[in-house]
Amino acid sequence: MGEEPIGSSADEPATDPSPAPGESVFEPGGVRPADSDSSGAVPPSGAVPPSEAVPPSEVGAAGGADPFDLARSEPADGSEVTHAAGNGDAGDAPASAAVDTDVEPSRSFWRELPVLIVVALLVAVLIKTFLVQAFFIPSASMHDTLLEGDRVMVNKLAFRFGEPGTGDVIVFDSPLDQDESGENFLGAVLRNIGESLGLSTPDSALIKRVVAVEGETLEIRDGAVLVDGIPLDEPYLPPGVRMRDFGPVLVPESEVFVMGDNRNQSEDSRRFGTVPESDIIGRAFVIVWPPSRWGGL
């Protein structure tokens, strides 16, 4: 019979080649401690051998937490989220952004304010020129309908589509003021702004009431106004008004005869004659100031 290799006899019990804990292993190149890994590296003092390491699943079950997992937590969409630690600077960023958002609109408003003022003044001038204009009442010629200091709105389109009628309160260019002296550009701008805001009234404008229109004959007799021989109903006159006799006068075509409601203190058509319709600025239709006297005319 042939020889069997040493250690391979079937009669010999099998032995565990792995060393016992703490036992050195003899290798051809020298002695390797049992605690080292296959590469020969010796773990540092205090390190837990791989055989004794606790699996991560058991760590979580024991209530522990992996600090690396906290630093590398990811949202459901897969994008990485970085958790900044420290004095809370990251938490202050939204507050700073909110402050900047509040400051920027304020700065923008002050930059735009001059433009808004200029636009508002231009719109006021355009409205005053073509649509309506506020007029200031400076005298007592229209008592008791209008008092000194009242402000009325005048419709400049009233007679573009119609004719003035008896009883209308109109504003017109005064035949008594024929001053043609010019004014500089700045003076014209300031005057137009003041007139647009109702702070002033053109010196050349008068406000009176129409009492007769073209083709009618007007006469004042015994303190009463007669139009074509018929007494004119004038409920707007203050009680006890007395007038000197006047006329008769035929009102020319495209002209009107006007008088103030305060007949004893009014310079009107009895002095300067009838007014051409082309000189009429518009019809006063409402009192806008003071508030206690708001009302139509």
C-alpha positions as CSV (number, residue, x, y, z in Angstrom):
1,M,0.0,0.0,0.0
2,G,1.1,3.5,-0.8
3,E,1.8,6.1,1.8
4,E,-0.9,8.6,2.7
5,P,0.0,12.3,3.1
6,I,0.6,13.5,6.6
7,G,-2.6,14.9,8.3
8,S,-4.9,13.5,5.7
9,S,-5.5,10.1,7.3
10,A,-9.1,9.3,7.5
11,D,-8.5,7.9,10.9
12,E,-7.5,11.3,12.3
13,P,-10.1,13.7,13.5
14,A,-10.6,16.9,11.5
15,T,-9.2,20.0,13.1
16,D,-10.3,23.7,12.8
17,P,-7.6,25.6,11.1
18,S,-8.8,29.0,12.4
19,P,-6.9,30.1,15.5
20,A,-8.5,30.6,18.9
21,P,-9.1,34.2,20.0
22,G,-5.9,35.8,21.1
23,E,-3.7,33.0,19.6
24,S,-0.9,33.9,17.3
25,V,-0.7,32.3,13.9
26,F,2.6,31.1,12.5
27,E,3.2,32.0,8.9
28,P,6.3,31.5,6.8
29,G,7.1,35.2,7.0
30,G,6.7,35.4,10.7
31,V,4.0,35.5,13.4
32,R,0.7,37.3,12.7
33,P,-1.5,38.3,15.6
34,A,-4.9,36.8,15.5
35,D,-6.7,40.2,15.7
36,S,-5.2,41.5,12.4
37,D,-7.0,41.2,9.1
38,S,-5.8,39.2,6.1
39,S,-3.6,42.1,5.0
40,G,-1.7,42.1,8.2
41,A,-2.9,45.4,9.4
42,V,-3.5,45.7,13.2
43,P,-6.6,47.6,14.2
44,P,-5.9,50.6,16.5
45,S,-6.4,50.2,20.2
46,G,-10.0,50.4,21.3
47,A,-11.4,49.6,17.8
48,V,-14.2,47.0,17.7
49,P,-13.2,43.9,15.8
50,P,-15.4,43.2,12.7
51,S,-16.8,40.1,14.3
52,E,-18.1,42.2,17.2
53,A,-19.5,45.2,15.2
54,V,-23.2,45.9,15.6
55,P,-25.1,46.0,12.3
56,P,-26.7,49.4,11.4
57,S,-30.2,47.9,11.6
58,E,-29.6,47.0,15.2
59,V,-28.2,50.5,15.9
60,G,-31.4,52.2,14.8
61,A,-33.4,49.7,16.8
62,A,-31.4,50.6,19.9
63,G,-32.3,54.2,19.5
64,G,-28.9,55.3,18.2
65,A,-28.3,57.5,15.1
66,D,-25.6,57.5,12.5
67,P,-24.1,61.0,12.4
68,F,-23.2,60.5,8.8
69,D,-26.8,59.8,7.8
70,L,-27.9,63.1,9.5
71,A,-25.4,65.0,7.4
72,R,-26.3,63.3,4.2
73,S,-30.1,63.0,4.5
74,E,-31.8,63.2,1.1
75,P,-35.3,64.1,0.1
76,A,-37.7,61.8,-1.7
77,D,-36.8,63.4,-5.1
78,G,-33.2,62.4,-4.8
79,S,-31.7,65.9,-4.5
80,E,-29.1,66.3,-1.8
81,V,-29.9,68.5,1.1
82,T,-27.1,70.1,3.1
83,H,-27.8,70.7,6.8
84,A,-25.8,73.7,7.9
85,A,-24.8,73.7,11.5
86,G,-23.5,76.6,13.5
87,N,-25.0,80.0,14.7
88,G,-28.2,79.9,12.6
89,D,-27.0,82.1,9.7
90,A,-28.9,80.0,7.2
91,G,-32.1,80.6,9.2
92,D,-31.6,84.3,9.0
93,A,-31.5,84.4,5.1
94,P,-35.3,84.4,4.6
95,A,-35.6,87.3,7.0
96,S,-33.0,89.3,5.2
97,A,-34.7,88.6,1.9
98,A,-38.0,89.8,3.3
99,V,-36.4,93.1,4.5
100,D,-34.9,93.7,1.0
101,T,-38.3,93.0,-0.6
102,D,-40.0,95.6,1.7
103,V,-37.3,98.3,1.1
104,E,-37.2,98.0,-2.7
105,P,-40.9,98.9,-3.4
106,S,-40.5,101.9,-1.1
107,R,-37.5,103.1,-3.1
108,S,-39.3,102.5,-6.4
109,F,-42.3,104.6,-5.2
110,W,-40.2,107.6,-4.4
111,R,-38.4,107.3,-7.7
112,E,-41.7,107.2,-9.6
113,L,-43.5,109.9,-7.5
114,P,-42.2,112.9,-9.6
115,V,-43.4,111.2,-12.8
116,L,-46.8,110.5,-11.3
117,I,-47.2,114.2,-10.3
118,V,-46.3,115.4,-13.8
119,V,-48.7,112.9,-15.4
120,A,-51.5,113.9,-13.0
121,L,-50.9,117.6,-13.8
122,L,-50.9,117.0,-17.6
123,V,-54.2,115.0,-17.3
124,A,-55.7,117.9,-15.3
125,V,-54.7,120.4,-17.9
126,L,-56.1,118.3,-20.7
127,I,-59.4,117.8,-18.9
128,K,-59.6,121.6,-18.1
129,T,-58.9,122.5,-21.7
130,F,-61.4,120.2,-23.4
131,L,-63.9,118.8,-20.9
132,V,-64.7,120.5,-17.6
133,Q,-63.1,123.3,-15.6
134,A,-63.6,124.5,-12.1
135,F,-64.3,128.3,-11.6
136,F,-64.0,130.4,-8.5
137,I,-66.7,132.9,-7.8
138,P,-65.0,136.2,-6.9
139,S,-67.9,138.7,-6.6
140,A,-71.5,139.1,-5.4
141,S,-73.1,139.5,-8.9
142,M,-74.8,136.1,-8.7
143,H,-76.3,136.3,-5.2
144,D,-78.1,134.3,-3.9
145,T,-77.5,131.5,-6.4
146,L,-73.7,131.7,-6.1
147,L,-71.7,133.3,-3.2
148,E,-68.2,134.6,-3.0
149,G,-65.8,131.7,-2.6
150,D,-68.0,129.1,-4.2
151,R,-66.4,126.9,-6.8
152,V,-68.5,125.6,-9.7
153,M,-67.8,123.0,-12.4
154,V,-68.3,124.2,-16.0
155,N,-69.1,121.8,-18.8
156,K,-67.2,122.9,-21.9
157,L,-69.0,120.5,-24.2
158,A,-72.5,121.7,-23.3
159,F,-72.9,123.9,-26.4
160,R,-70.8,121.9,-28.8
161,F,-73.9,119.7,-29.3
162,G,-76.6,122.2,-28.4
163,E,-77.6,125.9,-28.0
164,P,-77.7,128.0,-24.9
165,G,-81.2,128.4,-23.4
166,T,-83.0,130.8,-21.2
167,G,-82.0,130.2,-17.5
168,D,-78.6,128.6,-18.3
169,V,-75.7,129.8,-16.0
170,I,-72.8,130.3,-18.4
171,V,-69.1,131.3,-18.2
172,F,-67.8,133.5,-21.0
173,D,-65.0,135.8,-22.0
174,S,-65.6,139.2,-20.7
175,P,-66.2,142.0,-23.3
176,L,-64.8,144.4,-20.6
177,D,-61.3,142.9,-20.5
178,Q,-59.6,143.3,-23.8
179,D,-56.0,143.3,-22.4
180,E,-53.8,141.6,-25.0
181,S,-50.6,141.7,-23.0
182,G,-48.7,138.5,-23.4
183,E,-47.3,136.3,-20.6
184,N,-44.2,134.2,-20.4
185,F,-44.2,130.5,-20.6
186,L,-43.7,129.9,-16.9
187,G,-46.6,132.3,-16.1
188,A,-48.9,130.5,-18.6
189,V,-48.0,127.1,-17.0
190,L,-48.7,128.2,-13.5
191,R,-52.0,129.9,-14.5
192,N,-53.2,126.7,-16.3
193,I,-52.3,124.5,-13.3
194,G,-54.1,126.9,-10.9
195,E,-57.2,127.0,-13.2
196,S,-57.1,123.2,-13.6
197,L,-57.2,122.7,-9.9
198,G,-59.9,125.4,-9.3
199,L,-57.5,127.5,-7.3
200,S,-58.0,130.5,-9.6
201,T,-60.3,131.8,-12.3
202,P,-59.3,133.7,-15.4
203,D,-59.6,137.4,-14.9
204,S,-61.2,137.7,-18.3
205,A,-64.1,135.3,-17.5
206,L,-67.5,136.2,-16.2
207,I,-70.4,134.1,-15.0
208,K,-74.0,135.2,-15.6
209,R,-77.4,133.8,-16.4
210,V,-79.0,133.8,-19.9
211,V,-82.3,135.7,-20.0
212,A,-82.9,135.9,-23.7
213,V,-81.5,134.2,-26.8
214,E,-81.2,135.1,-30.5
215,G,-84.3,136.5,-32.1
216,E,-86.0,137.4,-28.8
217,T,-86.8,141.0,-27.7
218,L,-85.9,141.8,-24.1
219,E,-87.3,144.7,-22.1
220,I,-87.3,145.7,-18.4
221,R,-90.4,147.5,-17.3
222,D,-91.7,148.2,-13.8
223,G,-89.0,146.0,-12.2
224,A,-89.9,143.0,-14.3
225,V,-88.1,141.3,-17.3
226,L,-90.2,140.9,-20.4
227,V,-89.2,138.6,-23.2
228,D,-91.3,139.2,-26.3
229,G,-93.7,141.1,-24.0
230,I,-94.2,138.2,-21.6
231,P,-92.9,138.4,-18.0
232,L,-90.0,136.0,-17.4
233,D,-90.5,133.7,-14.4
234,E,-87.3,134.1,-12.3
235,P,-87.6,132.1,-9.0
236,Y,-83.8,132.4,-8.5
237,L,-84.0,136.2,-7.8
238,P,-83.7,137.3,-4.2
239,P,-86.8,138.9,-2.8
240,G,-87.3,142.7,-3.2
241,V,-85.1,143.1,-6.4
242,R,-85.7,146.3,-8.2
243,M,-84.4,147.1,-11.7
244,R,-84.4,150.2,-13.8
245,D,-86.3,150.2,-17.0
246,F,-84.3,149.0,-20.0
247,G,-84.9,148.4,-23.7
248,P,-86.5,147.0,-25.7
249,V,-83.5,145.2,-27.3
250,L,-83.6,142.6,-30.1
251,V,-81.0,139.8,-29.5
252,P,-78.9,139.3,-32.6
253,E,-78.4,135.9,-34.2
254,S,-75.9,133.6,-32.5
255,E,-75.8,135.9,-29.4
256,V,-77.4,135.9,-25.9
257,F,-78.5,138.5,-23.4
258,V,-77.1,137.8,-19.9
259,M,-77.7,139.3,-16.4
260,G,-76.5,138.5,-12.9
261,D,-79.0,137.2,-10.4
262,N,-78.1,140.1,-8.1
263,R,-79.4,142.7,-10.5
264,N,-78.5,145.8,-8.5
265,Q,-74.8,144.7,-8.3
266,S,-74.1,143.1,-11.7
267,E,-72.3,144.4,-14.7
268,D,-74.0,142.5,-17.6
269,S,-75.6,142.9,-21.0
270,R,-77.3,146.1,-19.8
271,R,-73.8,147.6,-19.9
272,F,-71.7,145.8,-22.5
273,G,-74.4,144.4,-24.8
274,T,-75.2,140.9,-25.9
275,V,-72.5,138.1,-25.8
276,P,-71.6,136.1,-29.0
277,E,-72.0,132.4,-28.5
278,S,-68.4,131.9,-29.7
279,D,-67.2,133.6,-26.5
280,I,-69.1,131.2,-24.3
281,I,-66.7,128.9,-22.4
282,G,-69.3,126.5,-21.1
283,R,-72.3,126.0,-18.8
284,A,-71.9,125.9,-15.0
285,F,-73.8,122.8,-13.8
286,V,-72.8,122.1,-10.2
287,I,-71.4,123.8,-7.1
288,V,-68.5,121.6,-5.8
289,W,-67.2,123.8,-2.9
290,P,-67.8,124.3,-0.1
291,P,-69.3,120.9,0.7
292,S,-72.2,122.5,2.6
293,R,-73.4,124.1,-0.7
294,W,-73.1,121.1,-3.0
295,G,-75.9,121.1,-5.6
296,G,-76.8,121.5,-9.2
297,L,-77.5,124.8,-11.0
